[in-house]
């Protein structure tokens, strides 16, 4: 993979990049977003929400109504759909919500985020955690929602035309750290799942181990490949990601300066170039989380 740019002056955690009318927009945890014309120089754009809708506190009482994590954004049927996760650290009492907007340009008269409510929630009785949303369309154009962190790992649900989880659907498990046949779950986490379709195949990216510890973070990016969006996703050694597999793509040993690279997304530009987007912790800046962008010149 060829390195495009390390953006050392933009704080970001769990970043995702999209493009509208020649402008790149980067959204990340806490709702901050930045804008750029070249993927190199970024300026602060604002915050998506100052306060989250009232339903958040009803489902996740410990959330203070202001903060959310790991957003996802896709363009569907003339609207941008912004997915966001609300939770409390270390618990699976969580939910994913969605808001829509006609445009991403905050200077436009049409700019207004309108919340659509809960997409899915998890509780103590569930074996998944409803955070870290990511959306991918299959070969028929049907959308699927990935989510998950710790607990049972990364799962997938089908979405309806409105972008909500289909009623009655059950989770499809894609990735965990547990070995097949083991009765006890592996305590090591997998989270931040993202599926990218490429040339008739599907690439599942995920982050193994621990984030949010500055330069002590053990986060690293892994991936596997499948012929169907629902898997199974197999790594380069033939191991199923459902049972602990995953080929390491980026880790703390990939760079001298950057630790704990993880929670990646993949962005395909109008010219066909493909970029790996993620965060890493800056060893030269007190372990602060920064935006990382790499061009994938020869796909995995």
N, C-alpha and C positions, 0 to 999 in steps of 0.2 A: 504494500500500500504506500502510495506516495504522499508525503506530507504537504498539505496546502498551506496551513497557517495555524499557529498557536496564538490565540487571542488572549494575551496576558492581562489586558486592562478591563475585561468585562466579567463581572461576577455572575455566576450562573450555577444552578444546581438542577439536575434532571432536565436538560434543555431539549427543546424541539424547535425546528426551523421550518417555516413555510414562506411562500413568496406570493405577492400580489402587486400587480401593476409595476413590476420592475424593482420593488422594494422587498428586501428580506426582513422577516420578523422572527425574533427569537423569544420564546416564552419559557419560563422556568418556574420552579417551586417558589411559593409566596406571591405569585401573580405578577411579578415585574416583567416587563418586556423591553426589548431593544430593537432598533431599526438600522438597516445598513443598505448601501447600494452595491457593495462589492464583497461582502462576507468578511472583510478585514477591518474596516472602520465602523464602529457601532456607536449609536447615540441612544440615550435613555428615552423611552417612549411613554412611560407611566406604569400604571397598575391596572389590571383588568377589573378587579373588585376592591373597593375599600372595605366593604362589609359583605359577608356571604349571606344568602337568603335564610329566612327564619327556619326552614325545614332542616337545615344542617344541625342546629342545636337540638332539635327534637330527636334526631336519629343518632347523633354523636354528641351527647350532652357535655363531654369534657372539652369539646372544641370551643374556642372563644368566639367563633363567628367571624374571624378575620383572616385566618390563615388556611391555605390549601397547598397540596403537594402535587408534583409530577404531572403537569398538564399534558394534554394531547389536543391537537387541532387538525381538522380535516375540512375540505370544502365539498359540500354535497347539496345538490338541488338549489343552487343559487345562494346558499348561506354557509358561513363558517360555523362549524360545530366545535365548541371548546369544551373538552372534558377535563374535569378536575377531581382530585381526591381529597376527602376530609377524614381525619382520623386523629388518634392520639398515639404517641410513640410507644411501641411495644405491645399494642393491643389490636385485635382484629374487629373491634367495634368501629366500623368504617363505612364509607359510602362514596360513590362516584356520582357526580352531578354533571349536567350539561347546560351550556348557555349558547345562544346563537347571535350572529351579527351579520349584517349585509356586507360590511367592509372591515378591514383591519386598520384603516387609516384614521387615527384619532382626530384629525382635522376635518374630516368629512361630516356633512350634516346628517348623513345616514348612520353614523357611528353610534351604536348603542347595543350593549350586551343585554340580552333578555334571557333570564334563566328559565330552563325547561323542567327543572326539578330533578329528582333522583333517577338515576339510570339503573343502579343496583346497589345493594347494601349487604354487609356481612355482620354477623354477631358471634357470640361465644360458641354457639352451636354449629357454626359452619367450619368446614375444613379448608377454607381459603380466606384471604384478606382482600377486601375490595378497595385496593389502592393501585397506583401505577397503571392507569389506563393507557391503552394503545389500540388503534383501530387499523384494520387491514381489510381490503376487498379481495375476494377470491376470483377465480377465473370467470365466474358468472356475474360478477359485479355485486355480489352479496357481501355486506359488511360483517365483520366479526370483531368482538371486543376482547382483548387480552387484559388480564389483571393479575395481581397476586404478589405477595411478599411474605417470606417465612411460611408458617403453617403448611398447607399442602403444596405450596410452590405456585407456579404460574398456570393459570387456567384460561379457558376461552369460552365465550358465549356468543351465539348468533344475535345480531341486531335486526330490528325491524326497519321499515322505511323511514321512520321518524328518528332513528338513531338510538332507540332504547332497546334494552335486552328483551328478547321475545319471551312472553309469558309462558311459564311452564318449562323453559329450557333448563337443562342440567349442565354443570360445568364439565368441560373436556380438559383433562389434565395433560399439560404439554411438557413441563419441566419441574424437576425437584432435585434435591440432593440425596434422596433416599435410594438405597440400592434395592433392586428388585428382590422381593421375597422377605425383606426386613420388616419386622412388625413395628419397631420403634422409629419414629421420624428422625432424620438427621438434623442435628441442631444448627448446622451451617445453612445460611439462607441462600435463596435464589430469588431475584426480583427484577423489576425493570424490563419486562419482556417486550420485544418489538419484532414484528414479522414484516419482512420486506420481500415482495415478489420480484423475481428476476429471471427472464428467459425460461419461463415455464416451471420454475421451481420456487420454493419458499425458503427463506433464510430466517431462522429464529435466533435473535440476539438476546442475551440476558446478562445480568451481573451476579457473580458469585461472591459470597462472603460479605464483609461489613463496610458500610459507608459511614460518613458523618463523624469521623474521628480524626479529621485533619490529615496530617502526613502519616499517621498511624493507621489510616484506612487500608483495609486489605481488599477492597473492591477490585474486581477485574472482569473484563468483558469476555464472554464466551459465545459460541454459536454452533448451530447444527443446521442441516438441510433436509427438506422433505419434498415429496412429490405432490402432497396434498396439504392444504392450509391447516388441517386438523392433525397433521403429523402422521407417523412418528418422525421426530427430528433427530437425525443421526450425525454424530461428530466424525472427525477424520479417522478416528480409531474404531469406528463402527459401534460406538456406544450410544444408546438412546438417552436423550436429554431428560426423558421422563424418569429415568433411573440414575441420575447423577452424571450423565455425560455432558460434554461441552468442550469444544476446542478453544483454548485460550487465544484471544486476538490481541488484547491489550492488558498489561498489568503494570504494577509499580516498577518493574524492572525494564519496561519499554523505554523509559526516559530517565535522564539524570535529575531533572527538575521536578517532575510531576509524579505524584503518588495517587494510588487508589482510583485509577480511571474507571468510569462506569456510568450506568444508566444512560445508555446510548439510544439514539434514534438514527434513522437513515433518511437522507433527503436527496431527491433526484431533481436537478435543475432543468430549466427549459432547454438547455443545449445538450442534455443527455448525461452530463457529468453527475456522478454519484458521490455523496459526501457522508462520512461517518461523523456524527455529532454527539458529543458527550461532555461530561465534566471531569476534572481532576483537581487534586489539591496541590497548591503551589508551595513547594519547599522553601522558596525565597520570599514568601509573603505570609508567614505565620499560618500556613496550611489552609489559606482561603481557597474556596472552590471557584474555579474559572472555566470559561467556555473553551472547548477544544473542537477544532474542525479539521478533518483530514479528507483529502480527495482519494477515492478508491479508483485508481487508474487501471488496475487489473483485478477484477472482482474475485473474491475469495474462492 
